């Protein structure tokens, strides 16, 4: 298969990929990086088209267009990877300056001092670096947790290294440009370059689609596990995590405590301040509670104004201290609203895991302690099956 046919095939694939990605982006504009990856594949289509116009466009214009398009392929891919990973965009001035410099140099080595080998090396300089930066950006999070990122990174890094090193292949294959055998080797290498670019295009397209699926799956899991108002775990997810914590406690013989928390007189807050005020109170409480907890502690909204927290590896003294600190913090920091501050207190029940407890039994005992706190006047902490400090 000769090179023009390969270029046509690559151009068709690039155009199809661009169309698919544009359609996916059009209906899923919230997916980070997808628009930039679409622009990257569009630039790949432009690059292939420019190679096919060599008989209809002046050489210098063609060289500058191909240099710009191949650099933009890699640069948009890099920007897309940063957007996907939630990282800030880089200043475009540096990239624009580098691309302009490459285009100017390519024009010089086309018109003033024709050197095809140098132009070839320039074509891979910016793009090779950008693909390596793409790989470095995506290779985060652990292969077992996010394999799609690492597969994309592997393809991008291999393609980046190839772009930077391919001038050496031509140098080794054709040390003497006048040798006919060397010319034949150059033709074979040219076909190999087009095949490698086409394969990289397809693999990176699959990688981008895998990352899109990873993002959608992660969002769906978040919606299924997290309370949308307070951004803590919902009841089902909290119970699942509590079961795992109980299993871990049985294996390691470590401590596990549970706090059941109810916001006092919450119905009155809703009746007085409306549901928006009630929502503000719930979010305010979660923010205060989060500031009291350790990284390993887990909080869930069990329904309405009721919350639960489990504390792995917490002693009885530590459990009491956290519960009391949370109670005092809520009581001392009213909720600021447009209509004035809303005072808030909580009743907290605390308990510790006993061998043989199920998650339901553990939560039931914490609830009983919480209801004792309410019966004894609210704004207090009560404990059941929690050893007294010595």
C-alpha positions as CSV (number, residue, x, y, z in Angstrom):
1,X,0.0,0.0,0.0
2,X,1.5,3.3,-1.1
3,X,1.7,6.4,1.2
4,X,-1.1,8.5,-0.4
5,X,-3.6,5.6,0.2
6,X,-2.4,5.4,3.8
7,X,-2.8,9.1,4.3
8,X,-6.4,9.0,2.8
9,X,-7.2,6.2,5.2
10,X,-5.8,8.1,8.1
11,X,-7.8,11.2,7.1
12,X,-11.0,9.3,6.9
13,X,-10.4,7.8,10.3
14,X,-9.6,11.2,11.8
15,X,-12.7,12.7,10.3
16,X,-14.9,9.9,11.6
17,X,-13.3,10.1,15.1
18,X,-13.8,13.9,15.1
19,X,-17.5,13.5,14.2
20,X,-18.1,10.9,16.9
21,X,-16.4,13.0,19.5
22,X,-18.3,16.1,18.5
23,X,-21.6,14.2,18.8
24,X,-20.6,12.8,22.2
25,X,-19.5,16.3,23.4
26,X,-22.6,18.0,22.0
27,X,-24.8,15.9,24.3
28,X,-22.4,15.7,27.2
29,X,-20.8,19.1,27.5
30,X,-20.1,18.7,31.2
31,X,-17.4,16.0,30.6
32,X,-14.0,17.8,31.1
33,X,-11.5,17.6,28.3
34,X,-13.9,16.2,25.7
35,X,-14.2,19.4,23.7
36,X,-10.4,19.8,23.6
37,X,-9.9,16.2,22.5
38,X,-12.5,16.8,19.7
39,X,-10.4,19.8,18.5
40,X,-7.3,17.6,18.6
41,X,-8.8,15.0,16.3
42,X,-10.1,17.8,14.1
43,X,-6.6,19.1,13.7
44,X,-5.5,15.6,12.8
45,X,-8.0,15.7,10.0
46,X,-6.6,19.0,8.8
47,X,-3.1,17.6,8.9
48,X,-4.1,14.6,6.7
49,X,-6.0,16.9,4.3
50,X,-3.0,19.2,4.0
51,X,-0.8,16.2,3.0
52,X,-3.2,15.4,0.2
53,X,-3.1,19.0,-1.2
54,X,0.6,19.1,-1.9
55,X,0.0,19.3,-5.7
56,X,-2.5,22.2,-5.3
57,X,-0.9,24.5,-2.7
58,X,2.4,26.3,-2.7
59,X,5.1,24.3,-0.8
60,X,5.8,26.9,1.8
61,X,2.1,27.3,2.7
62,X,1.7,23.6,2.8
63,X,4.7,23.2,5.1
64,X,3.5,25.8,7.5
65,X,0.0,24.3,7.6
66,X,1.2,20.8,8.3
67,X,3.6,22.1,11.0
68,X,0.8,24.0,12.7
69,X,-1.8,21.3,12.5
70,X,0.4,18.5,13.8
71,X,1.5,20.7,16.7
72,X,-2.1,21.6,17.5
73,X,-3.1,17.9,17.6
74,X,-0.7,17.3,20.4
75,X,-1.3,20.6,22.2
76,X,-5.1,20.2,22.3
77,X,-4.6,16.6,23.5
78,X,-2.4,17.9,26.3
79,X,-4.9,20.6,27.3
80,X,-7.7,18.0,27.2
81,X,-5.8,15.8,29.6
82,X,-5.2,18.7,32.0
83,X,-8.9,19.6,31.9
84,X,-9.9,16.0,32.5
85,X,-7.7,15.8,35.6
86,X,-9.1,19.0,37.0
87,X,-5.9,21.0,36.5
88,X,-5.7,24.6,35.5
89,X,-5.0,25.3,31.8
90,X,-1.4,26.4,31.0
91,X,-0.7,29.9,29.5
92,X,-1.3,29.7,25.8
93,X,1.4,32.2,25.0
94,X,4.2,29.8,25.5
95,X,2.7,27.2,23.1
96,X,1.7,29.9,20.6
97,X,5.3,31.2,20.6
98,X,6.8,27.7,20.2
99,X,4.4,26.8,17.3
100,X,5.1,30.1,15.6
101,X,8.9,29.6,15.9
102,X,8.6,26.1,14.4
103,X,6.5,27.4,11.5
104,X,9.0,30.2,10.9
105,X,11.9,27.8,11.0
106,X,10.1,25.4,8.7
107,X,9.4,28.2,6.2
108,X,13.1,29.2,6.3
109,X,14.3,25.7,5.6
110,X,11.8,25.5,2.7
111,X,12.4,28.8,0.9
112,X,15.9,30.1,2.0
113,X,17.8,26.9,2.7
114,X,15.7,23.9,1.8
115,X,16.3,21.0,4.3
116,X,13.6,18.4,4.4
117,X,15.3,16.5,7.2
118,X,15.3,19.6,9.5
119,X,11.6,20.3,8.6
120,X,10.9,16.7,9.5
121,X,12.6,17.0,12.9
122,X,10.7,20.3,13.6
123,X,7.4,18.6,12.9
124,X,7.9,16.2,15.8
125,X,9.5,18.6,18.3
126,X,6.5,20.4,19.8
127,X,4.1,17.5,19.3
128,X,6.4,15.0,20.8
129,X,6.9,17.1,23.9
130,X,3.2,17.7,24.2
131,X,2.3,14.0,24.0
132,X,4.9,13.2,26.7
133,X,3.3,15.9,28.9
134,X,-0.1,14.4,28.2
135,X,1.2,11.0,29.5
136,X,2.7,12.6,32.6
137,X,-0.6,14.4,33.3
138,X,-2.8,11.4,33.0
139,X,-0.6,8.8,34.9
140,X,-2.2,9.5,38.3
141,X,-4.5,7.6,40.6
142,X,-3.1,4.0,40.5
143,X,-3.4,1.6,37.6
144,X,-5.8,-0.7,39.4
145,X,-8.1,2.2,40.2
146,X,-8.1,4.0,36.9
147,X,-6.6,1.8,34.2
148,X,-8.0,3.9,31.3
149,X,-5.8,6.8,32.3
150,X,-2.6,4.7,32.2
151,X,-3.5,3.0,28.9
152,X,-4.0,6.5,27.3
153,X,-0.8,7.6,28.9
154,X,1.2,4.6,27.6
155,X,0.0,5.3,24.0
156,X,0.7,9.0,24.3
157,X,4.2,8.5,25.7
158,X,5.1,5.9,23.0
159,X,3.8,8.2,20.3
160,X,5.7,11.1,21.8
161,X,9.0,9.3,22.0
162,X,8.5,8.1,18.4
163,X,7.9,11.6,17.1
164,X,11.1,12.8,18.8
165,X,13.2,9.9,17.7
166,X,11.9,9.3,14.1
167,X,14.4,11.7,12.5
168,X,17.1,9.3,13.7
169,X,15.5,6.4,11.9
170,X,15.6,8.3,8.6
171,X,19.2,9.4,9.2
172,X,20.2,5.8,9.8
173,X,18.2,4.5,6.9
174,X,19.5,7.1,4.4
175,X,23.0,8.3,5.3
176,X,23.6,8.9,1.6
177,X,20.5,10.5,-0.1
178,X,21.8,9.6,-3.6
179,X,21.7,5.9,-3.0
180,X,18.7,4.2,-4.7
181,X,18.4,1.5,-2.1
182,X,18.4,4.1,0.7
183,X,15.6,5.9,-1.2
184,X,13.6,2.7,-1.1
185,X,14.2,2.3,2.6
186,X,13.0,5.9,3.1
187,X,9.8,5.1,1.3
188,X,9.2,2.1,3.5
189,X,9.9,4.2,6.6
190,X,7.5,6.8,5.4
191,X,4.8,4.2,5.1
192,X,5.7,3.0,8.6
193,X,5.4,6.6,10.0
194,X,1.9,6.9,8.5
195,X,0.9,3.6,9.9
196,X,2.2,4.4,13.3
197,X,0.4,7.7,13.3
198,X,-2.9,6.1,12.2
199,X,-2.6,3.4,14.9
200,X,-1.8,6.0,17.5
201,X,-4.8,8.0,16.4
202,X,-7.1,5.0,16.8
203,X,-5.7,4.0,20.1
204,X,-5.9,7.5,21.6
205,X,-9.5,7.8,20.3
206,X,-10.3,4.6,22.2
207,X,-8.4,6.0,25.2
208,X,-10.4,9.2,25.2
209,X,-13.7,7.3,25.0
210,X,-12.6,5.1,27.9
211,X,-11.8,8.2,29.9
212,X,-15.3,9.6,29.0
213,X,-16.9,6.3,30.2
214,X,-14.7,6.5,33.4
215,X,-16.0,10.0,34.1
216,X,-19.7,9.1,33.5
217,X,-19.4,6.0,35.6
218,X,-17.8,7.9,38.4
219,X,-20.5,10.6,38.3
220,X,-23.3,7.9,38.3
221,X,-21.6,6.2,41.3
222,X,-21.4,9.6,43.1
223,X,-25.1,10.2,42.4
224,X,-26.0,6.7,43.8
225,X,-23.9,7.0,46.9
226,X,-23.9,10.7,47.9
227,X,-26.7,12.8,49.3
228,X,-27.0,15.7,46.8
229,X,-27.9,18.4,49.3
230,X,-25.1,17.8,51.9
231,X,-22.6,15.9,49.8
232,X,-22.1,13.2,52.4
233,X,-22.9,9.5,52.0
234,X,-26.6,8.5,51.8
235,X,-28.0,5.9,54.0
236,X,-27.4,2.9,51.7
237,X,-23.8,3.8,51.1
238,X,-23.1,4.5,54.7
239,X,-24.5,1.1,55.8
240,X,-22.3,-0.6,53.2
241,X,-19.2,1.2,54.5
242,X,-20.2,0.4,58.1
243,X,-20.4,-3.3,57.3
244,X,-16.9,-3.1,55.8
245,X,-15.7,-1.3,58.9
246,X,-17.2,-3.9,61.2
247,X,-15.5,-6.7,59.2
248,X,-12.2,-4.8,59.5
249,X,-12.7,-4.4,63.2
250,X,-13.3,-8.1,63.7
251,X,-10.1,-8.9,61.8
252,X,-7.8,-6.4,63.5
253,X,-9.5,-6.4,66.9
254,X,-9.5,-2.6,66.8
255,X,-12.1,-0.2,68.1
256,X,-15.1,1.2,66.2
257,X,-17.5,3.9,67.5
258,X,-20.7,5.2,66.1
259,X,-22.4,8.6,66.7
260,X,-26.1,9.1,65.9
261,X,-26.9,12.8,65.6
262,X,-30.3,14.6,65.3
263,X,-30.7,18.4,64.8
264,X,-32.9,19.7,67.6
265,X,-36.2,21.4,66.6
266,X,-35.5,21.1,62.9
267,X,-39.2,21.2,62.0
268,X,-39.4,24.6,63.7
269,X,-36.5,25.8,61.6
270,X,-38.3,24.7,58.4
271,X,-41.6,26.3,59.6
272,X,-39.9,29.6,60.6
273,X,-37.3,30.0,57.9
274,X,-38.6,27.9,55.1
275,X,-37.1,25.0,53.3
276,X,-34.2,27.1,52.0
277,X,-33.3,28.0,55.6
278,X,-33.6,24.3,56.5
279,X,-31.2,23.4,53.6
280,X,-28.8,26.0,54.8
281,X,-28.9,24.6,58.3
282,X,-28.2,21.1,57.0
283,X,-25.2,22.2,54.9
284,X,-23.9,24.3,57.8
285,X,-24.0,21.4,60.2
286,X,-22.2,19.1,57.7
287,X,-19.5,21.7,57.3
288,X,-18.9,21.9,61.0
289,X,-19.0,18.1,61.5
290,X,-16.5,17.6,58.7
291,X,-14.1,20.0,60.4
292,X,-14.2,17.9,63.5
293,X,-13.5,14.6,61.9
294,X,-10.4,12.7,60.9
295,X,-9.8,11.6,57.3
296,X,-10.7,8.0,58.1
297,X,-14.1,8.9,59.8
298,X,-17.2,8.4,57.7
299,X,-20.4,10.5,57.8
300,X,-23.8,9.7,56.3
301,X,-27.2,11.3,56.2
302,X,-29.7,8.8,57.4
303,X,-32.8,10.8,56.5
304,X,-34.2,14.2,57.1
305,X,-32.2,15.9,59.9
306,X,-30.6,12.6,61.1
307,X,-27.0,11.9,60.6
308,X,-24.6,9.1,61.6
309,X,-20.8,9.0,61.9
310,X,-18.6,6.0,62.5
311,X,-15.1,6.4,63.9
312,X,-12.6,3.6,63.1
313,X,-9.9,3.0,65.7
314,X,-11.5,5.4,68.2
315,X,-11.2,4.9,71.9
316,X,-14.0,5.6,74.3
317,X,-12.3,8.8,75.4
318,X,-11.7,9.9,71.9
319,X,-15.3,9.2,70.9
320,X,-16.6,11.3,73.8
321,X,-14.2,14.1,72.9
322,X,-15.2,14.2,69.3
323,X,-19.0,14.1,70.1
324,X,-18.7,16.9,72.8
325,X,-16.5,19.0,70.5
326,X,-19.1,18.7,67.7
327,X,-22.0,19.5,70.0
328,X,-20.2,22.6,71.4
329,X,-19.2,23.8,68.0
330,X,-22.7,23.6,66.6
331,X,-24.2,25.4,69.6
332,X,-21.7,28.2,69.4
333,X,-21.8,28.9,65.6
334,X,-25.3,29.8,64.4
335,X,-26.1,29.6,60.7
336,X,-25.7,32.9,58.9
337,X,-28.6,33.7,56.5
338,X,-29.9,36.8,54.6
339,X,-32.7,37.0,57.2
340,X,-30.4,36.7,60.2
341,X,-28.7,34.0,62.2
342,X,-30.3,30.7,62.9
343,X,-29.4,29.1,66.3
344,X,-28.8,25.4,66.2
345,X,-28.1,22.6,68.7
346,X,-27.8,18.8,68.2
347,X,-28.5,15.7,70.3
348,X,-25.8,13.1,70.0
349,X,-25.8,9.4,70.9
350,X,-22.5,7.5,71.1
351,X,-21.8,3.8,71.3
352,X,-19.0,1.4,70.6
353,X,-18.9,-1.8,68.6
354,X,-19.4,-5.0,70.6
355,X,-18.3,-8.4,69.3
356,X,-21.1,-9.9,67.3
357,X,-22.9,-6.6,66.7
358,X,-24.5,-6.2,63.2
359,X,-24.6,-2.8,61.6
360,X,-28.3,-2.5,62.4
361,X,-27.8,-3.4,66.1
362,X,-24.9,-0.9,66.3
363,X,-27.0,1.9,64.8
364,X,-30.0,1.0,66.9
365,X,-28.0,1.4,70.1
366,X,-26.6,4.7,68.9
367,X,-30.1,5.9,68.2
368,X,-31.3,4.8,71.6
369,X,-28.5,6.9,73.1
370,X,-29.4,9.8,70.9
371,X,-33.1,9.6,72.1
372,X,-31.8,9.6,75.7
373,X,-30.1,12.9,74.9
374,X,-33.3,14.3,73.6
375,X,-35.3,13.2,76.7
376,X,-32.7,14.7,79.0
377,X,-33.1,18.2,77.5
378,X,-31.3,18.1,74.0
379,X,-28.0,19.8,73.2
380,X,-26.1,17.0,74.9
381,X,-24.2,13.8,74.4
382,X,-25.4,10.5,75.8
383,X,-23.6,7.1,75.5
384,X,-24.6,3.5,75.7
385,X,-22.0,0.6,75.8
386,X,-19.3,3.2,75.9
387,X,-16.8,2.6,78.7
388,X,-16.3,5.5,81.1
389,X,-12.9,7.1,81.2
390,X,-10.8,5.7,84.0
